[in-house]
Amino acid sequence: MFDKLIEKVKAQPKTIVFTEGTDARIQEAASRLLAEELMNVVLVGNVAAVKTAAEEKGFDISKAEIIDPENYDGMEEMVETMVGLRKGKMTADECRAALLKGNYFGTMLVKMGKADCLLGGATYSTADTIRPALQLVKTKPGAHLVSSCFILNREGGDEALRTIAMGDCAVNFEYTDSVDKEGYVTFSGAQKLAEVAVEIEKCARVFGIDPKVAMLSFSTKGSGKGGTVALSAEATKIAKELNPDMAIDGEMQFDAAVSPTVGQLKFPGSPVAGYANTFVFPIIEAGNIGYKIAQRLGGYAAYGPILLGLNAPINDLSRGCDAEEVYRMSIITAAL
């Protein structure tokens, strides 16, 4: 999987910004990316501190650009731009204070075209990575929300399931209706879940998956009632309208999604049931538990969360990540 991504990244080199420039895992991955000439690297942090940390660990980051927010020549321009983006929600002083933090500063580098993409979260929470992205980079045209996808890959097992996609496992806790002041629904929960399904399908294609999307539930084709059954069923219909060419079906249980025998018994005639490789969960608890089960018991390596719906590639790391995960997520981010 990564060989094709590396080819893509090498063909169109990007500049990636890391928001935690002194972190050893970031520096190890950055030194490897630079040595392999995969992308240009920007490390955010105090220049002396970043260099000292690298020297102590023996990482060669000499080709990286190190930018210290506290000594950045373009800070006033950046503050002015951020004030405009926040539209009265933050003063110039508040913006300046925020931009001294790596997560906000790095995001503004992307917004202002100084970098193409961003990877953070080695020490920041997911919320602290997403918040600046939503406030500054914002969602892409037509998108109503940010979601996420995990790509899971393993060497053995069923060839059709060696690389699969799962989402949303990290961002949206649930899918409820958005209402205006008068109480009218402006964007339904089913519309939100459908949009997530469309975005996950697009993401799966980046990784060489020919997506067959299963909208998961504890029910298959109306066999159960309550919970999120109606949500998943309605979202399936809407997703088909949003992208008529997408191979998607639901709602269905996981066994019906992956077992041809069970799938065609429970959901006869479905082009997806029994053959799914892209899985959309109706609630974050199921998604987060599901991908971790696949990772820990199914022998899959999990890459993500890959954030979807933003105007630029900005991704989040697990705070428990290692340098190898940073390296691979960097390639993924640059390939998007």
N, C-alpha and C positions, 0 to 999 in steps of 0.2 A: 504493500500500500504506500509506504513512504518513498519508495524509489520513484514513483510517478510524481508525487508531490515535490520531491527534490528537483526533478527535471523541470517542473513548472516554475519553481522558485528561482532556479538558476537562469532560466530563460528570461525572466522578468524580475531582476533583483529589486527588492523593496528595502525601505528603511524602517526598522522596528525600534520602538522606544520601550525600554524597561523602566518601570517606575521606582524600582528598588535597587539602585546601582551598586550598593555596598554588599548586598546579599551574596553569599558564597555560591549558592545554587545558580543564581542569575549569572554571576561572573564565569562560572565553569561552562555553562551553556553558551554564553556570549563568546568566550574564547574559541570554542569549537565551531560555532557558526562563522566566525571571522576567518578561522584557519581554513575552513572548507569553502570560503568565499560564497556563501549562500545568500547573505544579505548584509546591508549596512546596519550598524548598531549604535543606538544612542542610550547612554546610561545616565539616569537622573541621580544627582547627589553631589555632595561636596567633592571637588576634584581631588584634593589631597587624600581624603578619606577613602574614596573609591580606589585610587591608585595604591594606597598603602594596603588595603584589604586584598587587592589582587596580588601584590608582591608577596605578601605573607603566605598566600596559598599557592603561589607559583602559576597563576593564570595570566596568559598573555592577552591583554585587552588594549594593546598599543594602537590598534587600528580603530578602536571605538571612539566615538565622540562623547565626551563627558560634559554634561551641562548642569551647573549649579543654579537652582532657582534664585538663590540669594545674590548671585552676581551675574545675572542674565541681562545682557545689553538691551534686549527687546522687551523687558518686563513691562514698561509703561504702555507700549503698544498692545501687549497681551492683556493687561488690566482693562484698557479701554475697550478692547474687543469683547472681553468677558462681561463687562458692565452692559454692553449692548445686547449680548445674548441672554442675559438674565432679566432684561426688560423691567428694571426697577425693583427686582426682588433682592438685589444685593448692591451695597454701596461700593465705591471704588476701594475703600479701605478693606471692606470684607472680601472683595475679590482678590486684592493683593495678598491678604492673609491666607486665603485658600490656595493661591498659586505658589505659595512657599512649600506646599505639600506635594509630594511626588505624584500622587494620583491625579490631582487637578492640573498640575503643570504638564505632565506627560500627555494628558488628554487634550490640552490646548495646543501642544506641539502638533498633534494630529489635525486638530481643527484648522490650524493656521497653515497647514501644508508643509511643515518642517519634518514631518514623519508620515509614513503611509499607514502604519498600524501600531497597536500597543498591546503589550502583555504585562499584566500586573496581578497582584493577589498573593504573592509569596508571603507577604506579611500583612496585607490588607484583607479585609473581609470582602465577600462577593458584593455586598451592598456598597462598599466604599470604592469598588471598581465600576459598578454600574451607574451609581448616582452621578458622577461627573460626566459620564458618557451621555446620559439622558439629558443633562442640563446643558451640555456644550456641543456635543456632536449631534445629538438628537436622533430620532428615528428617521429612517429613509422614507421618501415619498410613498404614500399609500399604506405605510405600516402604522398600526394603532398601538402596538406594544412590543416590548423586547421579550424574547424567549430564549431557550437554549437547547442544545443538542449534544449528546455524547456519541462519539464514534467508537465502536468496540470492535476489536480485531483479535483473532487467534489463528494459530497455525494449523491445528488439526480439526477434526470433526466434519460435519456436513459442509461441503464446499460452498453451497449456496448461503450458508450462514457464517462464513468466516469473517466477513465484515458486515456489521449491522449498525443501524442508527436508532437511538432512543431519545425521546424528549417529551415534554419539558421536564427535566429532572432537577432543576436548580433555581429557577427564577419565579415562575407564577405559582403561587400557593393554591389557587383555585380559580375557576372561571365563573364569575358572577356578572350579572347585567350592569352596564353603566347607565345611569339615569340622570336626566337633567333636573333643574330646580322644581319643575312641575311634576316630576315623577315619571316622565315618559322615558322609555328605553331608547337610548341613543346608539348603543352597541351592545349586543347581547353576549352572554357567556358562550353560547354556541358559535357565534361569529368569531370570538377571540380564539377558541380552540381550533376552529377551522383555519384561521390565519396561521396559527402555530404549526398545524399539519402541513400547510403549503410551504412554509419556510423550512421545516425539517426535511421535506422531500427535496427541495433545492439544495440544501446542505449535503444530503446523502450523495447526490450526483457528483459533487466536488471530489468525493473520495472513491469514485469509481463504482458506486452502488447503482444498480438499476432498480429504483425504489418501487417496492410493493408495500403500500402503507396500510397498516392495520390500526384502526381506532379501537383501542382496548377498553374493556369493561369486565364486569363479573357476569355479563349476560351476552349471549350470542343471538343476534337477529330477533330480539324481543323476548328471549326465553325468561328473562328476569325483569323485575320492575323496581323502581325506586333508585336511590343513590344517584349515580351519574349516568345511568343508562340512557335516559332521554337526551342528556347533554351530548353524549358521544354519537348517538344516532343522528341528531339534528346537525351536529358539526360535520358529520360525514357528507350529508346532503349539500351543505353550504360549501364545503371544500371542493366537491365535484363541480359546483357552479363556478367557483373561483378559478379552477384549473381543470377543464373537462378532459384533458389528456392525461391527467394523473391517475395512476393505478391505485385506487384507495377503496376500502370497504369497511363496514362496521355497522353497529358495534359488534365486537367479538371478544371472546375469551382468548387467553394466550395460547392454550392448546389448539384451539381452532385456527389460530393465526399461523402456527408453525408446523402442525401435523397435517399432511394431505388427507390422511384417512379421517381424522376427527373434523378437519375443516370442511370437507365436502359432505360429511354426514350432518354436521350442525348447520352448515351454510352452503347448501348445494348450489352450484352454478357460479359461486363467487370467484372472480379472477385472482383474488388475493388470499382468501382463506386457505391455509395450508402451505402457502408459499411466501408469506410476509418476511421482509427483511428490514423494515422500517416501522418502528412502534411508537405510537402516540398515546400517552397516558392522560387520563382525565383529571388527575389531581397530583400534586407534587409528591405526596407521601408514597404513592404507588410507583411513580417514576424514579424517585431517589432510591427506594428500596430495591426496585427491579434491576437497575443498572449495577448496583453493588452486589446483588446476588449473582448476576452474570459474570461480574469481575472476579468475585471471590470463589465461587463454586463452579463457574462455567469455563474458567481458564482464559477469559478475555482480558486483554489490555484495554483500559478505558481512557479515552482522550476527550477532555472537556472540563468544564462546560464551554462549548463554543457558542458565543452570544449571537443571536439572530435578530434582524430587524433594525440594526443601527446603520447610520450613514457611512460608517467606516469600520474596518475590522478591529475590534477591541475585545480582548479575551481575558478570562479570569483563570488564575491558577489556584489549586488547592494549597492551603497553608502547609499541608503535609507533603508537598511535592518534593521530588529530588531533581537533580540536575538533568537527568535523562528526560524526565517529563517536561521540564522547561524547554529543552532543546526541541523536542518533538512538537510541543504546543507552539513554539516559535515558527516552525515550518508550516504548521497548519494555519496559523494566523496570517502568515505572509502569502499563503496560497489562496486565501479567500478572496 
